[in-house]
Amino acid sequence: MTQRRHHGRLRDHDGGPDRGVRVVSAQLDEQRGRGDLAGEANISNSGFVVNAASAALFLYINGHGSSIFRDGQRLVLITFLLSAALWAQVDFITTVIDARATMSCQIGIIFNTLFDQLARFSIEQYLLWAINSGTKPGASQMIMQTIVGGRFVLGMVFVGLSRPLADPICLPRSSVLPVAIVVVAVDAAIILSLTWMAFSAGLVRHVRGHEEAAPRSKSILLVILGFAIWTGVSLLCAGLQSRC
């Protein structure tokens, strides 16, 4: 009888023998809810990128036609727009994949990060060629070209080390955090170098003086600014161990 009363007090104190099950169930529901919210936000962002990149890609190809394949700058710009559109589309697909389907999630993540890194490399290559267009190749340009080429190799390493994030939805993360940080740090160094080259090439002077080359120079400066914002967000993602 004493033992029964003792268990009765324990049961009253703990809230019943199934209290632990209810707590775990509530935690899972909360985690699943956060995952659903993240998934909805991710789908919205992916939709914006798909629409913007696809429209820009169509208009650019329609305006330049076959001349794209005879011009390096146009080719890498088209590669950027195509990669951005494919990245957003694959990003949407991986969002709806069940994170428990490990193989499907991993395949989606590989293509996701591949198009992401290809887009970053192609926009860096475009900016390097656009800034130095019409000038004789010098030592600084050759060094920058080597760095951009190395950035491409580093991006492929990042793709190989991408793994699913421990989350209710399928999201990529780097299995080696220092690699992700190095990738973003190299992007930041390239942005600073491109900014310095843009100032040295007189792009800011063109815009301020309303010269004939001002529209082109302003476009290049805006692309550098956009890429800098993109890289800053990626640095935040790497610090939070989420996808970049």
VOBA-1610 file (N, C-alpha, C; in pm, whole numbers, padded with zeros to 5 digits, always signed):
BEGIN
Met+00083-00121+00000Met+00000+00000+00000Met+00086+00126+00000Thr+00193+00124+00081Thr+00283+00239+00086Thr+00350+00263-00047Gln+00390+00152-00111Gln+00454+00167-00242Gln+00359+00227-00343Arg+00231+00187-00336Arg+00134+00241-00430Arg+00114+00390-00408Arg+00106+00433-00279Arg+00092+00577-00252Arg+00216+00653-00298His+00332+00591-00283His+00457+00656-00325His+00456+00678-00476His+00415+00577-00552His+00407+00594-00697His+00301+00696-00735Gly+00193+00698-00653Gly+00088+00797-00680Gly+00141+00938-00667Arg+00223+00964-00566Arg+00280+01098-00549Arg+00374+01130-00664Leu+00455+01031-00706Leu+00545+01054-00819Leu+00467+01087-00946Arg+00355+01016-00963Arg+00277+01038-01083Arg+00214+01177-01080Asp+00169+01220-00964Asp+00111+01354-00953Asp+00217+01460-00975His+00339+01436-00925His+00446+01534-00938His+00491+01548-01083Asp+00500+01437-01153Asp+00550+01439-01290Asp+00442+01472-01392Gly+00317+01474-01349Gly+00210+01504-01442Gly+00161+01382-01516Gly+00191+01260-01467Gly+00142+01139-01534Gly+00254+01069-01608Pro+00239+00941-01632Pro+00344+00865-01698Pro+00365+00903-01844Asp+00269+00970-01908Asp+00284+01005-02049Asp+00327+01149-02069Arg+00368+01215-01960Arg+00408+01356-01972Arg+00530+01371-02062Gly+00626+01280-02050Gly+00746+01288-02133Gly+00712+01275-02281Val+00615+01191-02313Val+00574+01174-02452Val+00512+01302-02504Arg+00428+01368-02419Arg+00364+01492-02461Arg+00467+01602-02482Val+00569+01609-02397Val+00673+01711-02410Val+00751+01692-02539Val+00792+01568-02566Val+00866+01540-02689Val+00781+01570-02811Ser+00651+01534-02806Ser+00562+01561-02918Ser+00547+01711-02942Ala+00538+01788-02833Ala+00527+01934-02847Ala+00653+01994-02908Gln+00769+01942-02865Gln+00895+01992-02921Gln+00904+01962-03070Leu+00862+01841-03109Leu+00865+01805-03251Leu+00770+01892-03332Asp+00651+01919-03276Asp+00556+02004-03345Asp+00612+02145-03363Glu+00679+02197-03259Glu+00739+02330-03267Glu+00849+02334-03372Gln+00935+02231-03373Gln+01044+02225-03471Gln+00988+02214-03613Arg+00881+02133-03628Arg+00820+02117-03759Arg+00757+02249-03804Gly+00701+02323-03711Gly+00643+02452-03746Gly+00748+02551-03793Arg+00865+02552-03724Arg+00973+02640-03769Arg+01020+02600-03907Gly+01029+02471-03930Gly+01071+02423-04062Gly+00973+02463-04171Asp+00842+02458-04140Asp+00742+02498-04238Asp+00754+02646-04271Leu+00777+02729-04168Leu+00794+02873-04193Leu+00917+02900-04277Ala+01028+02831-04245Ala+01150+02848-04324Ala+01127+02803-04467Gly+01052+02694-04483Gly+01025+02645-04617Gly+00943+02743-04697Glu+00840+02805-04634Glu+00758+02903-04704Glu+00841+03024-04746Ala+00928+03071-04658Ala+01014+03185-04693Ala+01109+03148-04805Asn+01162+03026-04800Asn+01256+02981-04902Asn+01187+02971-05038Ile+01063+02919-05041Ile+00989+02908-05165Ile+00964+03046-05225Ser+00928+03143-05139Ser+00903+03279-05187Ser+01028+03340-05248Asn+01142+03328-05180Asn+01268+03382-05232Asn+01306+03315-05362Ser+01292+03182-05369Ser+01327+03109-05490Ser+01240+03155-05606Gly+01111+03179-05579Gly+01022+03225-05686Gly+01064+03359-05742Phe+01103+03453-05656Phe+01148+03583-05702Phe+01272+03570-05792Val+01368+03489-05749Val+01492+03474-05825Val+01465+03407-05959Val+01380+03303-05960Val+01348+03235-06085Val+01287+03332-06185Asn+01189+03411-06141Asn+01122+03505-06231Asn+01219+03611-06282Ala+01298+03669-06191Ala+01389+03777-06231Ala+01498+03726-06325Ala+01562+03615-06288Ala+01672+03562-06369Ala+01622+03511-06503Ser+01508+03444-06505Ser+01455+03391-06630Ser+01417+03504-06726Ala+01354+03609-06673Ala+01316+03722-06758Ala+01440+03793-06813Ala+01539+03815-06727Ala+01663+03880-06772Ala+01735+03795-06876Leu+01736+03663-06854Leu+01801+03572-06948Leu+01733+03577-07084Phe+01600+03573-07085Phe+01526+03576-07212Phe+01550+03707-07286Leu+01541+03820-07215Leu+01559+03950-07279Leu+01700+03967-07333Tyr+01798+03917-07257Tyr+01937+03934-07300Tyr+01965+03850-07424Ile+01920+03725-07424Ile+01942+03638-07540Ile+01867+03692-07662Asn+01745+03739-07639Asn+01664+03792-07748Asn+01727+03916-07810Gly+01799+03993-07728Gly+01860+04116-07778Gly+01994+04098-07845His+02066+03990-07810His+02202+03972-07863His+02217+03853-07957Gly+02128+03757-07948Gly+02131+03645-08041Gly+02260+03565-08036Ser+02307+03523-08154Ser+02425+03435-08162Ser+02555+03505-08126Ser+02552+03640-08118Ser+02675+03712-08083Ser+02722+03681-07942Ile+02634+03623-07861Ile+02670+03588-07723Ile+02789+03493-07721Phe+02791+03398-07812Phe+02894+03294-07812Phe+03026+03344-07873Arg+03029+03468-07923Arg+03152+03524-07978Arg+03209+03632-07886Asp+03151+03649-07770Asp+03192+03753-07676Asp+03204+03692-07537Gly+03324+03697-07480Gly+03347+03635-07349Gly+03262+03698-07239Gln+03251+03831-07239Gln+03173+03899-07136Gln+03027+03858-07141Arg+02971+03855-07260Arg+02831+03816-07274Arg+02810+03670-07235Leu+02907+03588-07268Leu+02894+03445-07238Leu+02891+03420-07088Val+02981+03485-07013Val+02982+03463-06868Val+02862+03529-06801Leu+02811+03638-06861Leu+02691+03700-06806Leu+02569+03609-06826Ile+02560+03547-06944Ile+02454+03451-06968Ile+02468+03331-06875Thr+02592+03288-06852Thr+02617+03177-06759Thr+02568+03212-06619Phe+02591+03337-06578Phe+02543+03382-06447Phe+02390+03378-06439Leu+02323+03435-06539Leu+02177+03439-06537Leu+02118+03299-06541Leu+02175+03212-06624Leu+02126+03075-06633Leu+02150+03000-06503Ser+02268+03016-06445Ser+02300+02948-06319Ser+02211+02998-06205Ala+02185+03130-06202Ala+02098+03185-06097Ala+01956+03130-06109Ala+01906+03120-06233Ala+01771+03067-06253Ala+01765+02919-06213Leu+01865+02842-06254Leu+01867+02699-06220Leu+01886+02679-06070Trp+01969+02764-06008Trp+01989+02753-05863Trp+01857+02775-05789Ala+01783+02878-05830Ala+01656+02907-05763Ala+01556+02794-05785Gln+01555+02736-05906Gln+01461+02629-05935Gln+01494+02504-05853Val+01623+02468-05849Val+01664+02351-05771Val+01645+02377-05622Asp+01665+02501-05580Asp+01645+02537-05440Asp+01500+02514-05400Phe+01408+02549-05490Phe+01266+02523-05464Phe+01238+02373-05455Ile+01297+02297-05546Ile+01274+02152-05547Ile+01325+02088-05419Thr+01445+02127-05374Thr+01500+02068-05252Thr+01419+02106-05129Thr+01350+02220-05136Thr+01267+02262-05023Thr+01151+02165-04999Val+01095+02111-05107Val+00980+02023-05093Val+01021+01876-05076Ile+01153+01847-05080Ile+01200+01711-05057Ile+01200+01682-04907Asp+01152+01566-04871Asp+01154+01524-04731Asp+01298+01506-04686Ala+01336+01575-04576Ala+01474+01569-04527Ala+01514+01427-04487Arg+01416+01341-04460Arg+01447+01203-04423Arg+01487+01119-04544Ala+01457+01165-04665Ala+01501+01098-04787Ala+01644+01141-04817Thr+01738+01078-04750Thr+01876+01125-04749Thr+01936+01134-04889Met+01919+01030-04970Met+01980+01029-05103Met+01923+01139-05191Ser+01791+01153-05196Ser+01728+01257-05278Ser+01769+01396-05230Cys+01773+01414-05099Cys+01813+01543-05042Cys+01957+01577-05079Gln+02046+01477-05071Gln+02188+01501-05102Gln+02207+01536-05249Ile+02136+01468-05338Ile+02146+01499-05481Ile+02097+01640-05509Gly+01984+01677-05449Gly+01933+01812-05466Gly+02030+01917-05415Ile+02094+01890-05303Ile+02189+01984-05244Ile+02313+02001-05334Ile+02358+01892-05395Ile+02475+01900-05484Ile+02447+01996-05600Phe+02332+01978-05667Phe+02299+02067-05778Phe+02270+02209-05729Asn+02211+02222-05613Asn+02183+02353-05555Asn+02312+02433-05537Thr+02406+02373-05467Thr+02532+02444-05440Thr+02617+02459-05566Leu+02605+02363-05660Leu+02682+02372-05784Leu+02642+02495-05864Phe+02512+02515-05884Phe+02465+02631-05960Phe+02492+02761-05884Asp+02484+02755-05751Asp+02513+02873-05669Asp+02659+02917-05688Gln+02751+02822-05677Gln+02892+02855-05691Gln+02928+02895-05835Leu+02865+02831-05932Leu+02889+02868-06071Leu+02841+03010-06100Ala+02729+03049-06039Ala+02678+03185-06056Ala+02775+03286-05996Arg+02830+03256-05880Arg+02924+03347-05815Arg+03052+03362-05898Phe+03104+03249-05944Phe+03226+03254-06025Phe+03204+03332-06154Ser+03092+03309-06222Ser+03068+03374-06350Ser+03049+03525-06335Ile+02986+03570-06226Ile+02969+03715-06209Ile+03102+03780-06173Glu+03187+03710-06101Glu+03322+03763-06073Glu+03404+03773-06201Gln+03394+03670-06285Gln+03466+03672-06412Gln+03414+03784-06502Tyr+03284+03802-06504Tyr+03226+03910-06585Tyr+03276+04046-06539Leu+03274+04069-06407Leu+03319+04198-06356Leu+03466+04224-06387Leu+03547+04121-06376Leu+03690+04137-06406Leu+03711+04177-06551Trp+03643+04111-06644Trp+03657+04145-06785Trp+03592+04279-06818Ala+03479+04310-06756Ala+03408+04435-06787Ala+03488+04556-06740Ile+03548+04547-06623Ile+03626+04661-06570Ile+03749+04687-06656Asn+03812+04579-06700Asn+03937+04593-06776Asn+03916+04593-06927Ser+03792+04608-06970Ser+03764+04608-07113Ser+03831+04727-07182Gly+03903+04698-07290Gly+03969+04804-07366Gly+04106+04844-07314Thr+04154+04777-07209Thr+04286+04808-07155Thr+04382+04693-07182Lys+04511+04723-07183Lys+04610+04619-07205Lys+04627+04535-07079Pro+04636+04402-07094Pro+04654+04315-06977Pro+04782+04350-06902Gly+04771+04363-06771Gly+04886+04391-06688Gly+04904+04285-06581Ala+05002+04307-06496Ala+05032+04208-06391Ala+04914+04195-06294Ser+04851+04308-06260Ser+04738+04302-06165Ser+04621+04223-06222Gln+04597+04239-06353Gln+04489+04163-06415Gln+04518+04014-06416Met+04642+03978-06443Met+04680+03837-06446Met+04668+03775-06307Ile+04706+03852-06206Ile+04696+03803-06068Ile+04549+03782-06031Met+04466+03880-06067Met+04323+03868-06037Met+04261+03751-06110Gln+04303+03728-06236Gln+04250+03615-06311Gln+04287+03483-06245Thr+04407+03477-06191Thr+04450+03356-06120Thr+04367+03335-05994Ile+04340+03444-05922Ile+04259+03434-05800Ile+04117+03388-05833Val+04059+03445-05939Val+03923+03407-05978Val+03920+03260-06021Gly+04024+03215-06093Gly+04032+03074-06129Gly+04043+02984-06007Gly+04122+03028-05910Gly+04133+02952-05785Gly+04001+02951-05709Arg+03926+03061-05721Arg+03795+03068-05655Arg+03700+02963-05713Phe+03711+02937-05842Phe+03627+02835-05904Phe+03659+02697-05846Val+03788+02666-05831Val+03829+02538-05773Val+03780+02527-05629Leu+03795+02635-05553Leu+03750+02636-05414Leu+03598+02616-05405Gly+03525+02673-05501Gly+03380+02655-05503Gly+03341+02511-05528Met+03415+02441-05613Met+03387+02299-05638Met+03416+02215-05513Val+03518+02254-05438Val+03546+02184-05311Val+03430+02205-05214Phe+03379+02327-05210Phe+03263+02357-05125Phe+03143+02272-05163Val+03121+02255-05294Val+03010+02171-05340Val+03027+02027-05291Gly+03149+01976-05300Gly+03174+01839-05257Gly+03157+01817-05109Leu+03171+01923-05030Leu+03159+01910-04884Leu+03021+01950-04831Ser+02928+01980-04920Ser+02793+02019-04877Ser+02714+01898-04832Arg+02646+01914-04721Arg+02566+01806-04662Arg+02430+01862-04619Pro+02330+01774-04600Pro+02198+01822-04556Pro+02205+01880-04415Leu+02134+01990-04396Leu+02123+02052-04264Leu+02024+01973-04180Ala+02054+01958-04050Ala+01964+01886-03959Ala+01840+01971-03935Asp+01743+01956-04024Asp+01625+02042-04020Asp+01507+01964-04078Pro+01384+02000-04044Pro+01269+01930-04102Pro+01261+01941-04254Ile+01325+02043-04314Ile+01326+02055-04459Ile+01468+02038-04510Cys+01480+02005-04639Cys+01610+01975-04699Cys+01685+02103-04733Leu+01785+02137-04654Leu+01866+02257-04675Leu+02015+02219-04673Pro+02097+02284-04756Pro+02240+02250-04759Pro+02321+02327-04655Arg+02429+02267-04612Arg+02528+02332-04527Arg+02661+02267-04555Ser+02769+02335-04521Ser+02902+02279-04540Ser+02937+02190-04421Ser+02986+02070-04451Ser+03024+01979-04344Ser+03153+02024-04277Val+03227+02115-04342Val+03350+02172-04284Val+03332+02324-04284Leu+03297+02380-04171Leu+03266+02522-04161Leu+03381+02612-04208Pro+03509+02582-04175Pro+03618+02669-04223Pro+03622+02683-04374Val+03584+02579-04448Val+03584+02588-04593Val+03481+02691-04639Ala+03362+02688-04580Ala+03258+02785-04615Ala+03305+02927-04584Ile+03371+02944-04471Ile+03420+03077-04433Ile+03528+03124-04529Val+03618+03033-04569Val+03724+03069-04663Val+03665+03111-04798Val+03562+03039-04844Val+03498+03072-04971Val+03442+03214-04966Val+03371+03246-04859Val+03313+03379-04847Val+03422+03485-04830Ala+03528+03451-04758Ala+03639+03545-04739Ala+03709+03576-04872Val+03726+03474-04955Val+03787+03496-05087Val+03696+03584-05172Asp+03565+03560-05165Asp+03471+03646-05238Asp+03484+03791-05192Ala+03495+03810-05060Ala+03510+03947-05006Ala+03638+04011-05056Ala+03747+03934-05060Ala+03874+03988-05110Ala+03864+04023-05258Ile+03795+03941-05335Ile+03777+03969-05478Ile+03694+04095-05497Ile+03590+04112-05415Ile+03506+04231-05426Ile+03587+04357-05397Leu+03669+04353-05293Leu+03753+04469-05261Leu+03850+04499-05375Ser+03908+04395-05432Ser+04003+04413-05542Ser+03933+04469-05665Leu+03814+04418-05696Leu+03739+04469-05811Leu+03697+04614-05790Thr+03662+04648-05666Thr+03626+04787-05635Thr+03744+04880-05657Trp+03860+04836-05611Trp+03982+04917-05631Trp+04013+04931-05780Met+03999+04823-05856Met+04024+04828-05999Met+03923+04919-06070Ala+03798+04919-06021Ala+03697+05006-06082Ala+03730+05153-06059Phe+03777+05187-05940Phe+03819+05325-05912Phe+03940+05361-05997Ser+04035+05270-06008Ser+04156+05295-06086Ser+04126+05313-06234Ala+04025+05238-06283Ala+03989+05247-06425Ala+03906+05371-06457Gly+03868+05448-06354Gly+03795+05572-06377Gly+03644+05556-06390Leu+03589+05443-06344Leu+03445+05422-06357Leu+03365+05524-06275Val+03413+05553-06154Val+03344+05652-06069Val+03354+05790-06132Arg+03468+05821-06192Arg+03486+05951-06257Arg+03390+05966-06376His+03369+05855-06447His+03275+05859-06560His+03135+05894-06513Val+03093+05832-06402Val+02958+05855-06352Val+02942+05997-06300Arg+03040+06044-06224Arg+03032+06179-06167Arg+03038+06286-06276Gly+03116+06261-06380Gly+03131+06360-06487Gly+03027+06349-06595His+02933+06255-06581His+02828+06234-06680His+02887+06218-06819Glu+02993+06141-06826Glu+03060+06118-06954Glu+02981+06017-07037Glu+03029+05995-07159Glu+02959+05904-07250Glu+02955+05762-07195Ala+03060+05722-07124Ala+03067+05586-07069Ala+02997+05574-06934Ala+02929+05679-06889Ala+02867+05678-06756Ala+02764+05567-06737Pro+02673+05543-06831Pro+02574+05435-06809Pro+02639+05298-06790Arg+02737+05266-06872Arg+02805+05137-06859Arg+02880+05129-06726Ser+02950+05236-06690Ser+03025+05238-06564Ser+02933+05226-06444Lys+02820+05294-06450Lys+02723+05287-06340Lys+02668+05146-06325Ser+02643+05079-06437Ser+02592+04942-06432Ser+02692+04849-06366Ile+02819+04863-06401Ile+02923+04778-06341Ile+02933+04803-06191Leu+02929+04929-06149Leu+02937+04962-06007Leu+02817+04905-05930Leu+02700+04909-05991Leu+02581+04854-05925Leu+02591+04701-05913Val+02649+04636-06013Val+02668+04491-06005Val+02765+04457-05891Ile+02871+04536-05878Ile+02966+04514-05767Ile+02896+04531-05633Leu+02812+04634-05621Leu+02738+04657-05497Leu+02644+04540-05467Gly+02571+04493-05567Gly+02481+04381-05547Gly+02554+04254-05506Phe+02668+04231-05569Phe+02747+04112-05533Phe+02803+04124-05392Ala+02836+04246-05350Ala+02885+04266-05214Ala+02776+04235-05112Ile+02651+04276-05140Ile+02539+04245-05051Ile+02516+04095-05046Trp+02520+04031-05159Trp+02503+03885-05168Trp+02608+03814-05083Thr+02732+03858-05094Thr+02841+03796-05018Thr+02825+03821-04868Gly+02778+03941-04830Gly+02755+03969-04689Gly+02650+03879-04628Val+02542+03854-04702Val+02439+03762-04655Val+02495+03621-04643Ser+02580+03581-04737Ser+02641+03448-04733Ser+02732+03432-04612Leu+02801+03539-04576Leu+02886+03534-04457Leu+02803+03513-04332Leu+02688+03578-04324Leu+02597+03559-04212Leu+02547+03415-04207Cys+02513+03361-04324Cys+02466+03221-04330Cys+02574+03125-04285Ala+02699+03150-04327Ala+02808+03061-04287Ala+02830+03066-04136Gly+02814+03184-04076Gly+02830+03196-03933Gly+02721+03125-03856Leu+02602+03117-03915Leu+02490+03050-03851Leu+02479+02903-03888Gln+02576+02855-03966Gln+02576+02715-04009Gln+02451+02679-04087Ser+02394+02775-04159Ser+02281+02747-04246Ser+02328+02757-04389Arg+02235+02746-04483Arg+02276+02743-04621Arg+02316+02881-04669Cys+02409+02884-04767Cys+02459+03008-04823Cys+02426+03017-04970
//
